[in-house]
């Protein structure tokens, strides 16, 4: 394939549209969460991921799994965990079966803030998607986002 190959051009165009949609959604949600709850999108995502842990087998995530889930490096995730821990929204504790392992749980204050922020996040997402649907280039992507089954597992 050459640099002017129509398939590559279409692929680049599709990636550009996806990147545009992501950027618009993230900035809209960021403004809403910051103004309403003093949370960034990354902080909200981290609280959300950690709130879904459970006490059953494999229920607690290792830091690498958390980093993958919030799409950050392990070091950036550790810094984010520390910031939220300093705010009293998370707590760390030693793994009961492996004293080298450290787990992180959302505190009661973190769960309360997450519950308050979730409707803001959802509303901002809906608004961003509705706005993006006004751009013909983004309509197929908006439809794809809307078609994702909420019950499907998140990775």
N, CA and C of each residue as an Amber inpcrd file, in Angstrom:
protein
   465
   0.8370000  -1.1880000   0.0000000   0.0000000   0.0000000   0.0000000
   0.8780000   1.2470000   0.0000000   0.4040000   2.2490000  -0.6710000
   1.1360000   3.5170000  -0.7150000   0.4760000   4.5160000   0.2200000
   1.1570000   5.6270000   0.4310000   0.6350000   6.6630000   1.3370000
  -0.6600000   7.2640000   0.8240000  -0.9220000   7.1550000  -0.4660000
  -2.1590000   7.7130000  -1.0270000  -3.2180000   6.6450000  -1.2520000
  -2.9740000   5.4660000  -0.7370000  -3.9230000   4.3640000  -0.8750000
  -5.2640000   4.7720000  -0.2710000  -6.3640000   4.6160000  -1.0210000
  -7.6830000   5.0110000  -0.5000000  -8.0620000   4.3030000   0.8040000
  -7.6380000   3.0580000   0.9790000  -7.9600000   2.3440000   2.2210000
  -7.2690000   2.9970000   3.4120000  -6.0180000   3.4240000   3.2150000
  -5.3060000   4.1030000   4.2950000  -5.9040000   5.4700000   4.5650000
  -6.2950000   6.1550000   3.5210000  -6.9150000   7.4670000   3.6840000
  -8.2270000   7.3410000   4.4490000  -9.0290000   6.3370000   4.1230000
 -10.2970000   6.1130000   4.8320000 -10.0360000   5.7320000   6.2820000
  -9.0270000   4.9190000   6.4970000  -8.6720000   4.5120000   7.8580000
  -8.2430000   5.7170000   8.6780000  -7.4080000   6.5700000   8.1070000
  -6.9570000   7.7740000   8.7920000  -8.1340000   8.7090000   9.0590000
  -9.0510000   8.7920000   8.1360000 -10.2340000   9.6370000   8.3140000
 -11.0990000   9.1010000   9.4540000 -11.2670000   7.8020000   9.4870000
 -12.0480000   7.1860000  10.5640000 -11.3950000   7.4020000  11.9170000
 -10.0770000   7.2420000  11.9720000  -9.3600000   7.4650000  13.2230000
  -9.4910000   8.9270000  13.6400000  -9.4110000   9.8350000  12.6980000
  -9.5580000  11.2560000  13.0040000 -10.9300000  11.5620000  13.5860000
 -11.9630000  10.9560000  13.0200000 -13.3230000  11.1690000  13.5270000
 -13.4690000  10.5940000  14.9320000 -12.9170000   9.4030000  15.1510000
 -12.9860000   8.7890000  16.4760000 -12.2430000   9.6350000  17.5070000
 -11.0880000  10.1230000  17.1310000 -10.3120000  10.9770000  18.0240000
 -11.0610000  12.2720000  18.3400000 -11.6860000  12.8520000  17.3300000
 -12.4800000  14.0640000  17.5270000 -13.6380000  13.8070000  18.4870000
 -14.3600000  12.7120000  18.2790000 -15.4880000  12.3810000  19.1560000
 -15.0010000  12.1700000  20.5940000 -13.9390000  11.4100000  20.7560000
 -13.4010000  11.1560000  22.0900000 -13.0190000  12.4560000  22.7820000
 -12.3180000  13.3050000  22.0740000 -11.8810000  14.5780000  22.6460000
 -13.0550000  15.4500000  23.0740000 -14.0690000  15.5110000  22.2340000
 -15.2520000  16.3200000  22.5730000 -15.9710000  15.7680000  23.7980000
 -16.1470000  14.4540000  23.8200000 -16.8360000  13.8330000  24.9570000
 -16.0360000  14.0500000  26.2310000 -14.7410000  13.7570000  26.1700000
 -13.9180000  13.8620000  27.3770000 -13.8790000  15.2940000  27.9120000
 -13.7410000  16.2800000  27.0440000 -13.6720000  17.6580000  27.5330000
 -15.0180000  18.1090000  28.0940000 -16.1190000  17.6640000  27.5010000
 -17.4380000  18.0240000  28.0220000 -17.6560000  17.4100000  29.4110000
 -17.3220000  16.1380000  29.5540000 -17.4690000  15.4610000  30.8480000
 -16.5070000  16.0680000  31.8740000 -15.2900000  16.3730000  31.4510000
 -14.2950000  16.9670000  32.3520000 -14.8320000  18.2590000  32.9650000
 -15.3730000  19.1390000  32.1240000 -15.9040000  20.4210000  32.6290000
 -17.0440000  20.1810000  33.6190000 -17.9320000  19.2620000  33.3020000
 -19.0760000  18.9870000  34.1750000 -18.6300000  18.4030000  35.5140000
 -17.7170000  17.4420000  35.4880000 -17.2550000  16.8160000  36.7240000
 -16.4290000  17.7800000  37.5670000 -15.5910000  18.5880000  36.9170000
 -14.7840000  19.5510000  37.6600000 -15.6620000  20.5900000  38.3440000
 -16.6110000  21.1430000  37.5920000 -17.4280000  22.2130000  38.1690000
 -18.4200000  21.6830000  39.2020000 -18.9260000  20.4910000  39.0030000
 -19.9290000  19.9710000  39.9200000 -19.4040000  19.1720000  41.0990000
 -18.2070000  18.5760000  40.9360000 -17.7480000  17.6310000  41.9680000
 -16.2540000  17.7030000  42.2600000 -15.5560000  18.6300000  41.6430000
 -14.1120000  18.7570000  41.8220000 -13.3960000  17.4380000  41.5220000
 -13.8310000  16.7940000  40.4420000 -13.2340000  15.5390000  39.9880000
 -12.8180000  15.6730000  38.5320000 -11.6980000  15.0670000  38.1770000
 -11.3280000  14.9720000  36.7660000 -11.9640000  13.7050000  36.1870000
 -11.9350000  13.5990000  34.8750000 -12.4300000  12.3880000  34.2200000
 -11.6380000  11.1760000  34.6930000 -10.3240000  11.3190000  34.8090000
  -9.4740000  10.2040000  35.2520000  -9.8010000   9.8030000  36.6920000
 -10.0050000  10.7880000  37.5550000 -10.3510000  10.4920000  38.9480000
 -11.6880000   9.7660000  39.0210000 -12.6650000  10.2520000  38.2730000
 -13.9780000   9.6000000  38.2370000 -13.8280000   8.1610000  37.7400000
 -13.0830000   7.9820000  36.6540000 -12.8890000   6.6410000  36.0890000
 -12.2380000   5.6960000  37.0830000 -11.2450000   6.1990000  37.8050000
 -10.5600000   5.3730000  38.8000000 -11.5180000   4.9740000  39.9200000
 -12.2730000   5.9270000  40.4360000 -13.2560000   5.6100000  41.4780000
 -14.2720000   4.5910000  40.9660000 -14.7210000   4.7780000  39.7340000
 -15.6990000   3.8710000  39.1480000 -15.1420000   2.4560000  39.0250000
 -13.9360000   2.3340000  38.4880000 -13.3120000   1.0070000  38.3280000
 -13.1280000   0.3370000  39.6800000 -12.5820000   1.0730000  40.6480000
 -12.3320000   0.4750000  41.9580000 -13.6190000   0.1450000  42.7100000
 -14.6840000   0.8930000  42.4470000 -15.9530000   0.6250000  43.1300000
 -16.5770000  -0.6870000  42.6660000 -16.1360000  -1.1960000  41.5380000
 -16.6910000  -2.4390000  40.9790000 -15.9590000  -3.6910000  41.4740000
 -14.9260000  -3.5060000  42.2950000 -14.2250000  -4.6510000  42.8670000
 -15.1620000  -5.3990000  43.8170000 -14.8130000  -6.6360000  44.0960000
 -15.6020000  -7.4220000  45.0520000 -14.6660000  -8.3360000  45.8230000
 -15.1980000  -8.9390000  46.8710000 -14.3770000  -9.7690000  47.7540000
 -14.1850000 -11.1960000  47.2670000 -14.8800000 -11.5670000  46.2010000
 -14.7360000 -12.9190000  45.6740000 -13.3930000 -13.1190000  44.9970000
 -13.1590000 -14.3460000  44.5230000 -11.9120000 -14.6730000  43.8630000
 -11.6940000 -13.7560000  42.6610000 -10.5120000 -13.1670000  42.6000000
 -10.1890000 -12.2640000  41.5040000 -10.9200000 -10.9350000  41.5670000
 -11.5250000 -10.6510000  42.7020000 -12.3500000  -9.4610000  42.8220000
 -11.5940000  -8.1780000  43.0350000 -10.3780000  -8.2800000  43.5500000
  -9.5700000  -7.0780000  43.7510000  -8.5320000  -6.9770000  42.6520000
  -8.4230000  -5.7980000  42.1050000  -7.5420000  -5.5680000  40.9780000
  -6.1370000  -5.2010000  41.4300000  -5.1620000  -5.7370000  40.7230000
  -3.7900000  -5.3240000  40.9410000  -3.6020000  -3.9750000  40.2530000
  -2.5720000  -3.2410000  40.6510000  -2.3690000  -1.8970000  40.1130000
  -2.2370000  -1.9140000  38.5920000  -1.6240000  -2.9290000  38.0000000
  -1.5140000  -3.0140000  36.5390000  -2.8900000  -3.1300000  35.9090000
  -3.7740000  -3.9250000  36.5250000  -5.1350000  -4.0650000  36.0010000
  -5.8960000  -2.7490000  36.1020000  -5.7080000  -2.0470000  37.2030000
  -6.3500000  -0.7380000  37.3850000  -5.8300000   0.2300000  36.3210000
  -4.5100000   0.2460000  36.1340000  -3.8970000   1.1380000  35.1430000
  -4.4520000   0.8550000  33.7480000  -4.5690000  -0.4130000  33.4010000
  -5.1280000  -0.7790000  32.0940000  -6.5800000  -0.3250000  31.9640000
  -7.3330000  -0.4600000  33.0430000  -8.7560000  -0.1000000  33.0050000
  -8.9810000   1.3990000  32.8560000  -8.0860000   2.2100000  33.4080000
  -8.2450000   3.6660000  33.3160000  -7.3330000   4.2700000  32.2460000
  -6.6440000   3.4110000  31.5020000  -5.7960000   3.8010000  30.3740000
  -4.7300000   4.8190000  30.7970000  -3.9830000   4.4250000  31.8150000
  -2.8550000   5.2250000  32.2990000  -1.6750000   4.2920000  32.5400000
  -0.4920000   4.8510000  32.6180000   0.6710000   4.0520000  32.9930000
   0.5290000   3.6760000  34.4690000   1.2940000   2.6810000  34.8950000
   1.2320000   2.2840000  36.3040000   1.6890000   3.4220000  37.2120000
   2.7120000   4.1490000  36.8000000   3.1940000   5.2350000  37.6530000
   2.1630000   6.3640000  37.7310000   1.5140000   6.6920000  36.6260000
   0.4730000   7.7320000  36.6470000  -0.7190000   7.2690000  37.4900000
  -1.0450000   5.9830000  37.4190000  -2.1440000   5.4440000  38.2170000
  -1.8000000   5.5220000  39.7000000  -0.5640000   5.1850000  40.0490000
  -0.1360000   5.2650000  41.4480000  -0.2370000   6.6960000  41.9640000
   0.1930000   7.6590000  41.1520000   0.0810000   9.0710000  41.5560000
  -1.3800000   9.4770000  41.7260000  -2.2420000   9.0100000  40.8320000
  -3.6710000   9.3180000  40.9190000  -4.2780000   8.6920000  42.1770000
  -3.9190000   7.4590000  42.4580000  -4.3940000   6.7930000  43.6810000
  -3.9490000   7.5850000  44.9070000  -2.7070000   8.0250000  44.9180000
  -2.1880000   8.7900000  46.0550000  -2.9710000  10.0890000  46.2380000
  -3.2470000  10.8000000  45.1440000  -4.0210000  12.0500000  45.2410000
  -5.4090000  11.7920000  45.8200000  -6.0670000  10.7390000  45.3540000
  -7.4120000  10.4420000  45.8570000  -7.3700000   9.9130000  47.2830000
  -6.3150000   9.2120000  47.6250000  -6.1430000   8.7460000  49.0020000
  -5.9400000   9.9520000  49.9280000  -5.1460000  10.9240000  49.4820000
  -4.9250000  12.1430000  50.2700000  -6.2290000  12.9150000  50.4900000
  -7.1640000  12.7950000  49.5710000  -8.4670000  13.4560000  49.7070000
  -9.4570000  12.6210000  50.5210000  -9.0330000  11.4330000  50.9450000
  -9.9000000  10.5680000  51.7420000 -10.9070000   9.7810000  50.9230000
 -10.6790000   9.6810000  49.6080000 -11.6290000   8.9920000  48.7290000
 -11.2560000   7.5360000  48.4840000 -10.0130000   7.1840000  48.7870000
  -9.5190000   5.8150000  48.6350000  -8.7400000   5.4290000  49.8790000
  -8.6030000   4.1150000  50.0950000  -7.7790000   3.5990000  51.1840000
  -7.0040000   2.3990000  50.6480000  -5.7610000   2.2910000  51.0470000
  -4.9240000   1.1520000  50.6540000  -4.7710000   0.2050000  51.8430000
  -4.6220000  -1.0700000  51.5380000  -4.3770000  -2.0540000  52.5910000
  -3.6120000  -3.2340000  52.0110000  -2.9480000  -3.9690000  52.8880000
  -2.1730000  -5.1250000  52.4630000  -3.0850000  -6.2770000  52.0750000
  -2.6860000  -6.9860000  51.0510000  -3.3980000  -8.1890000  50.6330000
  -3.2880000  -9.2090000  51.7630000  -4.4120000  -9.7740000  52.2090000
  -4.3640000 -10.7100000  53.3430000  -3.6110000 -12.0070000  53.0490000
  -3.4880000 -12.3900000  51.7790000  -2.8210000 -13.6480000  51.4480000
  -1.3950000 -13.4610000  50.9320000  -1.0370000 -12.2300000  50.5710000
   0.3050000 -11.9450000  50.0610000   0.7010000 -10.5680000  50.5710000
   1.4870000 -10.5350000  51.6250000   1.8270000  -9.2720000  52.2950000
   2.5940000  -8.3000000  51.3940000   3.0370000  -8.7760000  50.2300000
   3.7110000  -7.8640000  49.3080000   2.7010000  -7.0900000  48.4690000
   1.4940000  -7.6090000  48.3640000   0.4710000  -6.9710000  47.5420000
  -0.2770000  -5.8900000  48.2950000  -0.5790000  -4.8250000  47.6100000
  -1.3520000  -3.7320000  48.1990000  -2.5910000  -3.5160000  47.3510000
  -3.7310000  -3.4960000  48.0170000  -5.0010000  -3.2510000  47.3370000
  -5.4800000  -1.8470000  47.6490000  -6.3570000  -1.3630000  46.8120000
  -6.9520000  -0.0510000  47.0070000  -8.4650000  -0.1960000  46.9280000
  -9.1480000   0.3560000  47.9140000 -10.6170000   0.3490000  47.9320000
 -11.1300000   1.7760000  47.9970000 -12.3230000   1.9700000  47.4830000
 -12.9790000   3.2680000  47.5720000 -13.5440000   3.4130000  48.9870000
 -13.2780000   4.5370000  49.6190000 -13.7890000   4.7960000  50.9670000
 -15.2700000   5.1550000  50.8960000 -15.9010000   5.2560000  52.0500000
 -17.3080000   5.6780000  52.0850000 -17.4750000   7.0560000  51.4550000
 -16.5340000   7.9690000  51.7550000 -16.5900000   9.3110000  51.1610000
 -16.4460000   9.2290000  49.6410000 -15.5730000   8.3330000  49.1740000
 -15.3950000   8.1430000  47.7370000 -16.6360000   7.5820000  47.0720000
 -17.2800000   6.6190000  47.7480000 -18.5200000   6.0470000  47.2080000
 -19.6290000   7.0930000  47.1470000 -19.7010000   7.9480000  48.1750000
 -20.6990000   9.0280000  48.1710000 -20.4510000   9.9950000  47.0260000
 -19.1990000  10.4000000  46.8540000 -18.8710000  11.3320000  45.7790000
 -19.1460000  10.6970000  44.4180000 -18.8010000   9.4390000  44.2690000
 -19.0660000   8.7320000  43.0170000 -20.5650000   8.6840000  42.7300000
 -21.3590000   8.3940000  43.7390000 -22.8170000   8.3470000  43.5570000
 -23.3620000   9.7220000  43.1600000 -22.7970000  10.7710000  43.7290000
 -23.2270000  12.1240000  43.3680000 -22.7730000  12.4960000  41.9590000
 -21.5830000  12.0390000  41.5750000 -21.0060000  12.4160000  40.2880000
 -21.5380000  11.5880000  39.1200000 -22.0080000  10.3830000  39.3860000
 -22.4510000   9.5030000  38.2930000 -23.5410000  10.1480000  37.4320000
 -24.5930000  10.7550000  38.0080000 -25.5990000  11.3940000  37.1450000
 -25.0110000  12.5490000  36.3240000 -24.0610000  13.2750000  36.8880000
 -23.3990000  14.3600000  36.1580000 -22.6260000  13.7960000  34.9760000
 -21.8790000  12.7230000  35.2170000 -21.1270000  12.0630000  34.1550000
 -22.0610000  11.5850000  33.0510000 -23.1270000  10.9000000  33.4420000
 -24.0630000  10.3530000  32.4630000 -24.7460000  11.4480000  31.6500000
 -25.1380000  12.5260000  32.3240000 -25.8000000  13.6450000  31.6380000
 -24.8330000  14.3200000  30.6710000 -23.6000000  14.5420000  31.1100000
 -22.6010000  15.1760000  30.2530000 -22.2790000  14.2980000  29.0490000
 -22.2320000  13.0030000  29.2470000 -22.0040000  12.0750000  28.1400000
 -23.1350000  12.1790000  27.1280000 -24.3600000  12.1610000  27.6260000
 -25.5200000  12.2590000  26.7330000 -25.4990000  13.5770000  25.9520000
 -25.1930000  14.6680000  26.6390000 -25.1310000  15.9800000  25.9840000
 -24.0420000  15.9960000  24.9050000 -22.8870000  15.4460000  25.2220000
 -21.7800000  15.4320000  24.2650000 -22.1230000  14.5940000  23.0420000
 -22.7710000  13.4530000  23.2630000 -23.1790000  12.6170000  22.1350000
 -24.2490000  13.3090000  21.2900000 -25.2070000  13.9560000  21.9370000
 -26.2500000  14.6740000  21.1920000 -25.6430000  15.7900000  20.3560000
 -24.6920000  16.5100000  20.9320000 -24.0170000  17.5890000  20.1980000
 -23.2270000  17.0230000  19.0210000 -22.5110000  15.9300000  19.2560000
 -21.7040000  15.3090000  18.2040000 -22.5720000  14.7640000  17.0740000
 -23.7860000  14.3590000  17.3980000 -24.6930000  13.8180000  16.3750000
 -25.0790000  14.8770000  15.3480000 -24.8190000  16.1450000  15.6610000
 -25.0620000  17.2090000  14.6970000 -23.9890000  17.2940000  13.6240000
 -22.9020000  16.5610000  13.7860000 -21.8130000  16.5300000  12.8100000
 -21.9420000  15.2470000  12.0000000 -22.2650000  15.3440000  10.6940000
 -22.4830000  14.1300000   9.8930000 -21.3230000  13.1430000   9.9300000
 -20.1050000  13.6450000  10.0630000 -18.9250000  12.7810000  10.1180000
 -18.9300000  11.9070000  11.3800000 -19.5660000  12.3950000  12.4460000
 -19.5400000  11.6800000  13.7230000 -20.7770000  10.8170000  13.9700000
 -21.8140000  10.9900000  13.1730000 -23.0720000  10.2560000  13.3930000
 -22.8630000   8.7420000  13.4940000 -22.1120000   8.1040000  12.5870000
 -21.9390000   6.6470000  12.7160000 -21.2580000   6.2400000  14.0240000
 -20.3230000   7.0620000  14.4790000 -19.6370000   6.7470000  15.7320000
 -20.5530000   6.9400000  16.9310000 -21.3530000   7.9810000  16.8940000
 -22.3200000   8.2020000  17.9740000 -23.2740000   7.0140000  18.0410000
 -23.7470000   6.5740000  16.9000000 -24.6460000   5.4020000  16.8730000
 -23.9550000   4.1650000  17.4290000 -22.6990000   3.9980000  17.0940000
 -21.9500000   2.8350000  17.5970000 -21.8260000   2.8870000  19.1110000
 -21.5280000   4.0690000  19.6610000 -21.4330000   4.2120000  21.1220000
 -22.7790000   3.8940000  21.7560000 -23.8360000   4.4070000  21.1680000
 -25.1700000   4.1870000  21.7290000 -25.6100000   2.7320000  21.6290000
 -25.0540000   2.0080000  20.6630000 -25.4570000   0.6140000  20.4560000
 -24.7340000  -0.3660000  21.3730000 -23.6770000   0.0810000  22.0230000
 -22.9340000  -0.8230000  22.9070000 -23.8420000  -1.2230000  24.0610000
 -23.9570000  -2.4950000  24.2790000 -24.8010000  -3.0280000  25.3500000
 -24.1510000  -2.7260000  26.6950000 -24.8760000  -2.0150000  27.5290000
 -24.3460000  -1.6200000  28.8500000 -24.0140000  -2.8320000  29.7130000
 -24.5950000  -3.9680000  29.4300000 -24.3360000  -5.1310000  30.2650000
 -23.1100000  -5.9150000  29.8050000 -22.5090000  -5.5060000  28.6730000
 -21.3330000  -6.2360000  28.2070000 -20.1610000  -5.9480000  29.1420000
 -19.2710000  -6.9240000  29.3270000 -18.1510000  -6.7320000  30.2520000
 -17.2230000  -5.6410000  29.7530000 -16.6550000  -4.8980000  30.7090000
 -15.7090000  -3.8370000  30.3760000 -14.3100000  -4.3760000  30.5870000
 -13.4350000  -4.0540000  29.6580000 -12.0370000  -4.5040000  29.7610000
 -11.1240000  -3.3360000  29.7740000
